[in-house]
Amino acid sequence: MTPDKRNLASGVANATRNQLPRRLPLQFSSDIHVEEAMTENRRNCQFHRILVGYDGSEKAERALETALGFASASDAKVEILSVVRPPEPLNQSQAQETIDMARKHFERVLQRISEAARSNGVQVSSSIAVGHPAEEILECAEKIGADLVIVGQRGASKFEGISLGSVSERVLAYAHCPVLLTR
């Protein structure tokens, strides 16, 4: 580096350093403890009931992780909803058999997730519905009075940024509360 560039670089660094506000240490009054302040922040959090749409996909896993993170930081309750979509018209017994297999699968998975979340102090409940995923998520959000819905985003085309998945797009458009999409 030439002397002129070195002087310029050190001058910019010194000017920037001198212009930046200095951080003040956090100070709490003597009658408020950190623990009490954290508890108060948790009580004032706007999310008390979080609904997560869970289908076992990678994006649903991220949505679940996000929900559990929010819940542990704010003492919110998490409802995990898995939706079994009935197969296209087959005969009635084949359709019922497919639905039953999917229910059993989600029951096992949701049980493990719930146990792990509870062991970390997060209040979790889970349910399984049969129907169209977006409709079931919206109905459940209304029924439980969700403050936040978290679902995974899916690209409906090979052009990732152009279109959301039909489920996440519908939930985002029609939910009565904020919706968070995870990638």
Buried (B, 14 or more C-beta within 10 A) or exposed (E): EEEEEEEEEEEEEEEEEEEEEEEEEEEEEEEEEEEEEEEEEBEEBEBBBBBBBBBEEEBBBBBBEBBBEBBBEBBBBBBBBBBBBBEEEEEEEEBEEBBEEBBEBBEEBBEEBBEEBEEEEBBBEBBBBEEBBBBBBBBBBEEBEBBBBBBBBBBBEEEEEEEBBEBBBBBBEEBEBEBBBBE
